[in-house]
Amino acid sequence: MGQTTVLSTGKITASDSLTVELVEPSDMPPTIRMRWPTQPSITEPYRFPRTANAIMGIMAAAIAQLATIRESDI
């Protein structure tokens, strides 16, 4: 069956969010799943830097969480 762990999640616009998960099936190697919005995310040009920073923050938190998990596996 396996296990899924949310590494990081957060809002990228007022209505859209991004979730990064570690998926560890019992019969396959682990993978990273990024759950993006199903529709295009729309933002005004002046808010684009904030949107990009939000995405990078979510990804950075996921990387740090994955490193913590991998460290505890050692």
CYANA upper distance limits for C-alpha pairs under 8 A (distance plus 0.5 A):
  1 MET  CA     25 PRO  CA      6.52
  1 MET  CA     26 SER  CA      6.03
  1 MET  CA     27 ASP  CA      8.41
  2 GLY  CA     23 VAL  CA      8.13
  2 GLY  CA     24 GLU  CA      5.89
  2 GLY  CA     25 PRO  CA      4.49
  2 GLY  CA     26 SER  CA      5.09
  2 GLY  CA     27 ASP  CA      8.43
  3 GLN  CA     23 VAL  CA      6.57
  3 GLN  CA     24 GLU  CA      5.61
  3 GLN  CA     25 PRO  CA      6.68
  3 GLN  CA     26 SER  CA      8.37
  4 THR  CA     21 GLU  CA      7.04
  4 THR  CA     22 LEU  CA      6.13
  4 THR  CA     23 VAL  CA      4.98
  4 THR  CA     24 GLU  CA      6.59
  5 THR  CA     21 GLU  CA      5.95
  5 THR  CA     22 LEU  CA      5.57
  5 THR  CA     23 VAL  CA      7.02
  6 VAL  CA     19 THR  CA      7.67
  6 VAL  CA     20 VAL  CA      6.57
  6 VAL  CA     21 GLU  CA      4.83
  6 VAL  CA     22 LEU  CA      6.85
  7 LEU  CA     19 THR  CA      8.21
  7 LEU  CA     20 VAL  CA      6.03
  7 LEU  CA     21 GLU  CA      5.67
  7 LEU  CA     22 LEU  CA      7.03
  7 LEU  CA     61 ALA  CA      7.82
  7 LEU  CA     62 ALA  CA      5.19
  7 LEU  CA     63 ILE  CA      8.28
  7 LEU  CA     65 GLN  CA      6.21
  7 LEU  CA     66 LEU  CA      7.14
  8 SER  CA     19 THR  CA      6.33
  8 SER  CA     20 VAL  CA      5.80
  8 SER  CA     21 GLU  CA      7.59
  8 SER  CA     58 ILE  CA      6.35
  8 SER  CA     59 MET  CA      7.77
  8 SER  CA     61 ALA  CA      6.44
  8 SER  CA     62 ALA  CA      5.36
  8 SER  CA     65 GLN  CA      8.15
  9 THR  CA     17 SER  CA      7.65
  9 THR  CA     18 LEU  CA      6.08
  9 THR  CA     19 THR  CA      4.65
  9 THR  CA     20 VAL  CA      6.72
  9 THR  CA     58 ILE  CA      6.65
 10 GLY  CA     17 SER  CA      5.89
 10 GLY  CA     18 LEU  CA      6.13
 10 GLY  CA     19 THR  CA      7.12
 10 GLY  CA     54 ALA  CA      8.21
 10 GLY  CA     58 ILE  CA      6.85
 11 LYS  CA     15 SER  CA      7.91
 11 LYS  CA     16 ASP  CA      6.29
 11 LYS  CA     17 SER  CA      4.54
 11 LYS  CA     18 LEU  CA      6.85
 11 LYS  CA     54 ALA  CA      7.68
 12 ILE  CA     16 ASP  CA      6.16
 12 ILE  CA     17 SER  CA      5.68
 12 ILE  CA     18 LEU  CA      7.13
 12 ILE  CA     51 THR  CA      5.85
 12 ILE  CA     52 ALA  CA      8.21
 12 ILE  CA     54 ALA  CA      5.90
 12 ILE  CA     55 ILE  CA      6.50
 13 THR  CA     17 SER  CA      7.40
 13 THR  CA     41 SER  CA      7.78
 13 THR  CA     42 ILE  CA      8.29
 13 THR  CA     43 THR  CA      7.60
 13 THR  CA     51 THR  CA      6.67
 16 ASP  CA     37 PRO  CA      6.50
 16 ASP  CA     41 SER  CA      7.19
 17 SER  CA     36 TRP  CA      7.41
 17 SER  CA     37 PRO  CA      6.99
 18 LEU  CA     34 MET  CA      7.57
 18 LEU  CA     35 ARG  CA      6.14
 18 LEU  CA     36 TRP  CA      5.59
 18 LEU  CA     37 PRO  CA      7.37
 18 LEU  CA     55 ILE  CA      7.96
 18 LEU  CA     58 ILE  CA      8.01
 19 THR  CA     34 MET  CA      6.28
 19 THR  CA     35 ARG  CA      5.52
 19 THR  CA     36 TRP  CA      7.43
 19 THR  CA     58 ILE  CA      8.33
 20 VAL  CA     32 ILE  CA      7.46
 20 VAL  CA     33 ARG  CA      6.27
 20 VAL  CA     34 MET  CA      5.02
 20 VAL  CA     35 ARG  CA      6.78
 20 VAL  CA     58 ILE  CA      8.35
 20 VAL  CA     59 MET  CA      7.93
 20 VAL  CA     62 ALA  CA      6.95
 21 GLU  CA     32 ILE  CA      6.16
 21 GLU  CA     33 ARG  CA      5.61
 21 GLU  CA     34 MET  CA      6.90
 21 GLU  CA     62 ALA  CA      8.50
 22 LEU  CA     30 PRO  CA      7.50
 22 LEU  CA     31 THR  CA      6.51
 22 LEU  CA     32 ILE  CA      5.29
 22 LEU  CA     33 ARG  CA      6.93
 22 LEU  CA     66 LEU  CA      8.31
 23 VAL  CA     30 PRO  CA      6.09
 23 VAL  CA     31 THR  CA      5.75
 23 VAL  CA     32 ILE  CA      6.51
 23 VAL  CA     33 ARG  CA      7.35
 24 GLU  CA     28 MET  CA      7.93
 24 GLU  CA     29 PRO  CA      7.22
 24 GLU  CA     30 PRO  CA      4.90
 24 GLU  CA     31 THR  CA      7.10
 25 PRO  CA     29 PRO  CA      7.37
 25 PRO  CA     30 PRO  CA      6.98
 37 PRO  CA     41 SER  CA      7.54
 43 THR  CA     47 ARG  CA      6.72
 43 THR  CA     48 PHE  CA      6.79
 43 THR  CA     51 THR  CA      8.28
 44 GLU  CA     48 PHE  CA      6.92
 47 ARG  CA     51 THR  CA      6.86
 48 PHE  CA     52 ALA  CA      6.62
 49 PRO  CA     53 ASN  CA      6.54
 50 ARG  CA     54 ALA  CA      6.61
 51 THR  CA     55 ILE  CA      6.87
 52 ALA  CA     56 MET  CA      6.75
 53 ASN  CA     57 GLY  CA      6.50
 54 ALA  CA     58 ILE  CA      6.76
 55 ILE  CA     59 MET  CA      6.77
 56 MET  CA     60 ALA  CA      6.48
 57 GLY  CA     61 ALA  CA      6.62
 58 ILE  CA     62 ALA  CA      6.73
 59 MET  CA     63 ILE  CA      6.71
 60 ALA  CA     64 ALA  CA      6.74
 61 ALA  CA     65 GLN  CA      6.61
 62 ALA  CA     66 LEU  CA      6.54
 63 ILE  CA     67 ALA  CA      6.68
 64 ALA  CA     68 THR  CA      6.77
 65 GLN  CA     69 ILE  CA      6.74
 66 LEU  CA     70 ARG  CA      6.58
 67 ALA  CA     71 GLU  CA      6.46
 68 THR  CA     72 SER  CA      6.83
 69 ILE  CA     73 ASP  CA      6.98
 70 ARG  CA     74 ILE  CA      7.29
